[in-house]
Amino acid sequence: MQEKDTLVRFGISMPQTLIEQFDAAIAEQGYGSRSEAIRDLVRKALLAPSLIRGDQQAAGTIVMVYDHHVSDLPIVLTELQHEYHREINSTMHIHLNHHQCLEVIVVRGIVRKLRELTQRIQVQRGVFYAELSVTHVDGPGEEGRHHEHGHHGRDHHYHHDYRGEAEEQA
C-alpha cells in the first residue's frame, strides 16, 4: 500500500464457522488484524495470471513436474527454454525420484509470452503439472527501469530493457 492511499472501511458478512477458521489461521500466521490478512489475500488474488492483462510486464515462476523418462521430453523442454531465453532468468532442477523431476523456472516478460510458454509446457506428454505464478507486475512506465548496486567496492549502473535484460553502463 502506498503512503498516499486512503483506507476505506467496508463490511463483510461470513458464516460464524468460516470466520472462526479464518481467525485461527491468521493468528497462527501472526497477523495483527483481519484487515491485514484480507489486504494480503486481495493482493494475492489480483496477481492471478488470468486477471493480468496479456500486454503487461511481470515476473514470477513456472513450476513443473515431469517424467524425464518419457521419450524426448527433456530435449523438448530444453528446446522450449532456449526458444524463450529472453523471458527466462533462471532455472532450478530437482530429481524427486527415479522418474520424476521438479523444475522451477524464474521468468520475467510480457504476460502473454509467459502464459504461452506455460501452455506449451503443459501440453507435453509426460508433464504432470505446470503452473505460472506471477509475483510482481510492473507498474506503468517501468519498462525502462534503472537501478544501481555495488559489488566488492565497485558500483554498477544497469538499464533494464522491456524484456528484463540488464545492460551494464559504466
trRosetta pair geometry for C-beta under 8 A, 3 or more apart (Angstrom, degrees):
i j d omega theta_ij theta_ji phi_ij phi_ji
1 5 5.1 -104 -174 48 92 147
1 39 7.1 -40 -47 -168 121 140
2 5 4.9 115 62 -22 78 100
12 38 7.7 -168 -19 -117 157 151
14 18 4.8 -116 170 85 109 119
14 19 4.7 127 94 -54 126 98
14 22 7.4 -5 145 2 164 144
15 18 4.5 86 64 6 87 107
15 19 7.2 -168 87 -6 44 85
16 19 6.1 -61 -149 39 29 105
16 20 6.3 30 155 -21 66 108
17 20 5.6 -54 -147 36 32 114
17 21 6.5 33 154 -18 65 105
18 21 5.8 -54 -150 37 32 110
18 22 6.2 33 151 -20 65 108
19 22 5.3 -51 -143 38 35 116
19 23 6.1 40 155 -22 67 103
20 23 5.8 -50 -145 35 29 112
20 24 6.5 29 155 -17 62 106
21 24 5.8 -56 -149 37 30 111
21 25 6.3 29 154 -19 65 109
22 25 5.8 -57 -147 37 29 110
22 26 6.3 18 160 -11 67 108
22 34 7.3 53 132 -125 119 101
22 37 7.5 146 175 119 97 149
23 26 6.2 -59 -141 41 26 101
23 27 6.1 29 158 -22 63 110
23 34 7.3 -43 -94 -82 76 101
24 27 5.9 -56 -146 35 27 112
24 28 6.5 28 155 -19 62 107
25 28 5.9 -57 -152 35 29 111
25 29 6.5 19 153 -11 64 110
26 29 5.5 -58 -145 44 37 109
26 31 4.0 -44 178 40 100 131
26 34 6.7 134 60 -103 169 53
26 36 7.9 137 -168 79 127 93
26 37 4.2 -54 -118 -80 134 153
27 30 7.7 54 179 -65 29 21
27 31 7.1 -76 -74 51 30 81
29 37 7.4 110 71 -108 133 110
31 34 7.6 90 129 -83 134 23
31 36 4.9 180 -158 85 102 117
31 37 4.4 4 -132 -59 170 99
31 40 7.9 -125 -100 11 125 136
32 36 5.8 70 50 3 80 149
33 36 5.0 105 60 2 81 97
33 37 7.3 -149 98 1 48 87
34 37 5.7 -63 -153 42 36 110
34 38 5.9 33 154 -20 73 109
35 38 5.9 -57 -143 39 28 108
35 39 6.3 33 156 -22 64 104
36 39 5.8 -53 -150 32 29 112
36 40 6.7 26 153 -15 62 105
37 40 5.8 -56 -154 36 32 110
37 41 6.4 33 150 -19 66 106
38 41 5.5 -51 -146 37 36 114
38 42 6.3 37 154 -20 67 103
39 42 5.8 -55 -149 36 30 110
39 43 6.4 33 152 -20 64 105
40 43 5.6 -51 -146 35 33 113
40 44 6.3 33 155 -18 65 106
41 44 5.7 -56 -148 38 30 111
41 45 6.3 32 153 -21 65 107
42 45 5.6 -53 -145 36 32 112
42 46 6.3 31 156 -19 65 107
43 46 5.9 -59 -151 36 28 110
43 47 6.8 23 152 -17 62 107
44 47 5.9 -63 -156 35 33 109
44 48 8.0 62 144 -48 59 77
45 48 6.0 -17 -172 -22 45 111
45 51 7.5 56 150 -1 66 160
46 51 6.2 -116 -153 107 42 146
47 51 7.7 76 82 62 4 115
47 52 7.2 13 -152 -53 41 120
47 134 4.9 -153 177 90 90 96
47 135 6.8 43 -175 -111 147 22
47 137 6.8 -161 -118 -21 81 108
48 51 4.6 73 69 7 93 108
48 52 7.4 -174 86 -16 48 87
48 134 7.6 85 165 39 5 111
49 52 5.9 -59 -147 29 37 111
49 60 7.8 -116 -79 45 105 172
49 111 6.9 169 -153 -162 83 111
49 114 7.6 -128 -136 106 124 116
49 115 6.4 148 169 -87 126 99
49 132 5.0 68 -71 98 158 113
49 133 7.5 -113 -38 -114 111 21
49 134 5.2 138 -80 -15 76 115
52 56 5.5 -103 173 53 99 136
52 58 6.1 37 165 -61 159 147
52 111 5.1 -159 114 -117 116 161
52 134 6.0 -2 -12 37 155 176
52 137 5.9 -157 -129 -99 127 135
53 56 4.8 102 69 -20 89 105
53 111 6.8 129 94 45 45 143
54 110 7.3 38 160 162 63 93
54 111 5.2 -134 -138 86 37 101
54 112 3.7 60 -179 -69 102 95
54 115 7.0 -66 -121 18 93 138
55 110 6.4 -31 -147 -155 37 107
55 111 7.3 -27 20 39 13 98
55 112 6.6 17 -71 -19 45 119
56 110 7.3 138 77 -146 29 59
56 111 5.2 28 63 -10 80 122
56 137 5.6 3 151 -159 135 106
56 138 6.9 179 178 53 86 81
57 108 7.4 25 -179 178 90 81
57 109 6.8 -89 -138 178 72 18
57 110 6.3 -47 -93 -87 56 48
57 111 7.6 -157 -107 -30 8 79
57 137 7.2 128 85 -163 57 57
57 138 4.0 0 81 26 112 128
57 142 6.9 -134 64 87 138 101
57 143 6.4 161 -29 -99 148 72
57 162 6.9 -130 -86 -166 129 71
57 164 7.5 155 -164 -57 116 97
58 108 7.1 -145 104 -140 40 57
58 109 7.5 -22 55 65 62 37
58 110 8.0 64 20 -157 79 14
58 111 5.0 53 13 -77 125 91
58 114 6.6 -81 71 7 108 157
58 134 4.8 -29 172 -143 139 116
58 136 6.3 159 -159 88 65 56
58 137 4.8 -27 -102 -103 93 65
58 138 6.9 -135 -78 1 40 78
59 106 7.7 5 -174 180 93 84
59 107 6.9 177 -150 96 51 54
59 108 4.1 -8 -104 -102 85 94
59 134 7.4 110 75 -155 35 68
59 135 6.1 -52 99 62 82 88
59 136 4.4 5 49 56 101 107
59 138 8.0 85 -14 -41 91 87
59 164 7.2 125 -87 -113 101 145
60 106 7.8 -165 108 -149 27 55
60 107 6.0 -14 67 62 66 91
60 108 7.8 139 16 -83 51 57
60 114 7.0 83 50 -171 111 151
60 132 6.2 76 105 180 136 79
60 133 5.0 -163 -178 96 118 55
60 134 4.1 -93 -59 -112 145 36
60 135 4.7 145 -106 4 73 78
60 136 7.1 -171 -60 28 71 66
61 104 5.6 -20 -165 -169 125 91
61 105 6.4 141 -161 73 65 50
61 106 5.7 -34 -100 -100 80 53
61 107 6.7 145 -109 16 24 85
61 132 7.6 171 91 -149 42 48
61 133 5.2 -1 58 55 84 100
61 135 7.1 40 -3 -16 86 118
62 104 7.6 156 78 -158 49 43
62 105 4.3 -8 55 57 97 109
62 107 6.0 49 -12 -15 98 130
62 114 7.5 -166 -57 -171 111 88
62 117 6.7 -102 -60 112 160 110
62 118 5.3 -157 -122 -95 121 90
62 121 6.7 112 166 27 138 159
62 130 6.4 6 179 -171 100 88
62 131 7.0 173 -151 84 59 34
62 132 5.3 -25 -97 -94 80 67
62 133 7.7 171 -87 18 31 70
63 102 7.3 -10 -171 -172 88 93
63 103 7.5 166 -153 86 44 51
63 104 5.4 -10 -105 -106 76 74
63 105 7.8 -162 -72 23 32 71
63 129 7.3 -19 115 124 86 106
63 130 7.3 179 88 -141 46 43
63 131 5.7 -11 55 57 89 85
63 133 6.9 22 -3 -1 105 115
64 77 8.0 -164 96 -134 154 133
64 102 7.3 166 89 -153 46 49
64 103 5.1 -9 61 58 92 94
64 105 7.5 20 6 -3 105 107
64 121 5.7 -96 -88 158 149 135
64 127 6.0 -44 -167 -151 117 107
64 129 6.1 172 -146 94 48 65
64 130 4.1 4 -103 -101 100 83
64 131 7.7 164 -77 15 60 55
65 96 7.1 15 -140 -17 106 151
65 100 5.9 6 -177 -172 97 111
65 101 7.1 174 -149 86 53 44
65 102 5.2 -20 -98 -100 80 72
65 103 7.9 172 -83 18 34 68
65 127 7.5 121 80 -164 47 60
65 128 4.7 -42 95 62 98 109
65 129 4.4 32 33 43 99 104
65 130 7.9 -147 27 -62 54 58
66 70 7.3 -87 171 24 97 125
66 73 6.1 -159 161 155 131 138
66 77 7.1 180 49 -64 166 149
66 100 7.1 159 84 -145 26 67
66 101 5.9 -19 63 58 75 89
66 103 7.4 -13 18 8 105 111
66 124 7.4 -1 -124 93 136 120
66 126 5.3 60 -169 132 97 85
66 127 4.5 -36 -99 -106 107 58
66 128 6.2 -179 -95 8 41 78
66 130 8.0 22 -56 -60 103 101
67 70 4.8 89 90 -23 102 101
67 73 7.0 77 80 50 68 163
67 99 5.1 -16 -140 164 87 99
67 100 6.0 -44 -93 -91 58 63
67 101 7.9 142 -113 15 12 80
67 126 4.5 -110 54 -161 94 93
67 128 7.1 90 -26 -33 85 103
68 73 6.6 -146 -133 82 37 113
68 74 5.2 39 -148 -59 88 114
68 99 6.9 -178 38 -174 74 45
68 100 7.5 144 -2 -128 85 14
68 101 5.0 61 -42 -11 116 122
68 126 7.9 126 -69 165 17 131
69 99 5.4 -56 3 -136 120 85
69 126 7.8 -162 68 -139 55 130
70 73 4.2 52 81 -20 101 134
70 125 5.9 -163 -180 117 141 85
70 126 2.9 -120 15 -88 163 143
72 75 4.9 -60 -163 46 69 116
72 76 5.6 73 138 -28 89 101
73 76 5.6 -55 -142 37 33 112
73 77 6.2 31 160 -18 67 106
73 124 6.1 118 -134 157 94 125
73 125 7.1 -118 -85 84 112 69
73 126 4.3 -78 -84 74 155 149
73 127 7.4 177 -156 -49 127 77
74 77 5.8 -55 -145 39 30 110
74 78 6.3 31 156 -19 64 107
75 78 5.8 -55 -148 37 29 111
75 79 6.3 30 153 -19 64 106
76 79 5.7 -55 -148 37 30 111
76 80 6.4 33 152 -21 64 104
76 124 6.0 160 110 -131 138 134
77 80 5.6 -50 -148 34 33 113
77 81 6.5 33 153 -19 63 104
77 103 7.6 129 169 28 143 167
77 121 6.9 58 -121 -125 90 92
77 124 7.0 -135 -69 46 86 178
78 81 5.7 -54 -150 36 33 112
78 82 6.5 33 151 -18 65 103
79 82 5.6 -53 -150 35 34 111
79 83 6.4 39 150 -23 65 104
80 83 5.5 -54 -150 33 33 115
80 84 6.5 3 159 7 67 108
80 117 6.8 129 166 -149 108 83
80 120 5.8 174 -137 119 131 124
80 121 6.5 158 127 -77 162 79
81 84 6.2 -69 -143 54 30 91
81 85 6.9 70 149 -78 62 67
81 88 5.8 31 -161 -42 85 169
81 91 6.9 -9 -142 -58 147 146
81 105 7.1 -142 -114 -120 110 134
82 85 5.6 -2 -156 -50 38 109
84 87 4.6 -42 173 43 97 113
84 88 5.7 93 112 -24 90 104
84 107 7.9 -18 146 -124 125 115
84 113 7.0 155 -135 166 109 105
84 117 4.8 42 -88 -99 168 129
85 88 5.8 -64 -135 43 34 105
86 109 6.6 92 118 -97 87 136
86 163 4.7 -52 173 -173 109 140
86 164 7.9 129 165 49 72 91
86 165 6.9 -60 -149 -49 81 116
87 107 5.1 9 153 -155 91 99
87 108 6.7 -171 -161 65 57 40
87 109 3.8 -65 -117 -5 91 148
87 110 7.9 -81 -101 35 115 65
87 113 5.5 -157 -78 124 146 122
87 114 6.2 -173 -172 -81 137 73
87 117 6.4 -157 89 -32 148 151
87 163 7.2 -97 -76 -165 54 93
87 164 7.8 78 -128 35 41 128
88 91 6.7 -2 -176 -49 122 97
88 105 5.8 -58 -129 -173 104 107
88 106 7.2 100 -162 75 61 57
88 107 5.8 -40 -99 -101 51 75
89 106 4.6 -61 65 105 103 103
89 107 6.6 175 7 -103 88 19
89 108 5.7 43 -37 9 122 105
89 164 7.0 -73 -72 128 112 133
90 105 7.6 169 89 -156 48 45
90 106 4.3 17 53 39 89 121
91 103 6.2 -11 -170 -172 105 102
91 104 6.9 157 -157 83 53 52
91 105 5.0 -14 -105 -106 86 69
91 106 7.2 -146 -72 16 38 74
92 103 6.9 162 81 -155 51 53
92 104 4.5 0 52 53 102 100
93 101 6.2 -13 -167 -176 89 120
93 102 7.7 152 -157 83 42 51
93 103 5.1 -9 -105 -106 68 88
94 101 6.7 150 78 -163 48 68
94 102 4.6 -14 63 61 104 97
94 103 7.4 -175 23 -78 69 41
94 104 8.0 34 -2 -4 107 95
95 100 7.9 123 -166 90 52 53
95 101 5.8 -39 -106 -106 50 79
96 100 4.3 -35 60 97 122 102
96 101 6.3 -177 4 -105 90 20
96 102 5.4 88 -51 -19 111 99
97 100 5.3 40 42 38 89 93
100 128 7.4 -19 -128 7 115 140
107 114 5.3 132 132 -121 143 107
107 117 7.2 177 -116 68 151 150
107 132 7.7 -48 47 -135 143 98
108 163 7.8 106 107 162 87 50
108 164 3.8 108 111 -95 122 170
109 113 5.1 -55 120 73 128 128
109 114 5.8 158 67 -51 94 95
109 163 5.8 -1 -113 -149 95 65
109 164 6.1 -97 -71 1 62 122
110 113 4.7 78 71 8 91 107
110 114 7.2 -170 90 -9 44 87
110 162 7.9 23 -54 154 96 102
111 114 5.4 -56 -145 38 37 113
111 115 6.2 38 156 -19 70 104
111 134 7.2 -4 -117 -95 106 139
111 137 8.0 -1 -64 -118 123 99
112 115 5.9 -55 -150 37 27 110
112 116 6.3 31 150 -23 62 108
113 116 5.4 -51 -145 35 33 117
113 117 6.4 36 155 -20 65 101
114 117 5.9 -50 -149 34 31 111
114 118 6.5 32 151 -18 63 106
114 132 5.8 115 147 -140 102 141
114 134 7.7 101 115 -85 155 97
115 118 5.6 -56 -150 37 32 112
115 119 6.2 30 155 -18 67 107
115 132 6.3 -98 -97 10 54 164
116 119 5.9 -57 -147 38 28 109
116 120 6.3 27 155 -19 64 107
117 120 5.8 -58 -148 37 30 110
117 121 6.5 29 153 -18 64 105
118 121 5.8 -59 -154 36 31 110
118 122 6.2 34 151 -26 67 107
118 130 5.8 168 -164 141 75 107
118 131 7.1 30 -157 -153 127 16
118 132 4.2 -76 -74 -42 154 110
119 122 5.5 -49 -142 31 34 116
119 123 6.6 25 164 -16 65 107
120 123 6.6 -57 -147 34 27 105
120 124 7.6 43 152 -39 56 98
121 124 6.1 -49 -167 5 38 116
121 127 5.9 154 158 -129 73 162
121 130 4.4 179 110 -148 112 161
122 127 6.1 -149 -138 108 25 139
122 130 4.4 -138 -79 60 71 122
123 127 7.6 37 54 47 17 132
124 127 4.5 80 69 -12 92 119
127 130 5.5 -6 169 -30 129 117
134 137 6.5 36 162 -60 127 88
138 142 3.9 -145 -174 79 107 129
138 143 7.0 114 134 -69 152 50
138 145 7.8 -130 -137 -36 124 127
139 142 5.2 92 58 -21 67 125
142 145 5.2 8 -170 -60 75 110
143 161 7.8 -7 161 176 81 43
143 162 4.7 -5 -168 -102 105 84
144 159 6.7 -8 -172 -171 82 98
144 160 7.1 173 -149 77 35 64
144 161 6.9 -5 -108 -123 73 42
144 162 7.3 -31 -64 -60 68 70
145 159 7.8 164 87 -153 42 52
145 160 5.1 1 60 46 87 113
146 157 7.0 -2 -171 -176 105 90
146 158 6.9 164 -152 86 58 54
146 159 5.4 -25 -100 -101 82 68
146 160 7.6 -168 -83 13 33 77
147 158 5.9 -11 62 59 72 99
147 160 7.8 18 13 -14 96 110
148 155 6.2 5 -176 -173 109 106
148 156 6.8 171 -151 85 63 51
148 157 5.1 -23 -101 -103 92 68
148 158 7.4 168 -91 18 40 74
149 155 7.5 -179 106 -146 21 68
149 156 6.3 -12 67 56 63 94
149 158 7.9 -11 23 4 88 114
150 153 6.8 14 174 -111 120 4
150 154 6.3 156 -157 77 81 35
150 155 4.7 -46 -95 -94 88 61
150 156 7.0 154 -105 11 34 74
151 154 5.6 -25 69 63 74 90
151 156 6.5 24 5 -13 104 118
156 168 5.7 -64 -160 -135 108 103
157 168 7.3 102 68 -163 54 59
157 169 4.7 -58 92 70 101 95
157 170 7.6 -11 41 87 104 5
158 166 4.4 -21 -163 -159 127 110
158 167 6.8 140 -153 63 70 41
158 168 6.1 -42 -96 -100 75 49
158 169 6.8 160 -102 12 23 88
159 166 7.3 138 68 -150 37 59
159 167 5.4 -22 60 56 88 95
159 169 5.9 53 -9 -25 102 128
160 164 5.8 -13 -173 -145 117 34
160 165 6.6 153 -149 71 67 34
160 166 5.4 -34 -91 -90 76 66
160 167 8.0 166 -90 13 29 72
161 164 7.5 -54 71 12 60 18
161 165 5.4 -5 39 55 100 90
161 167 7.2 51 -27 -10 100 111
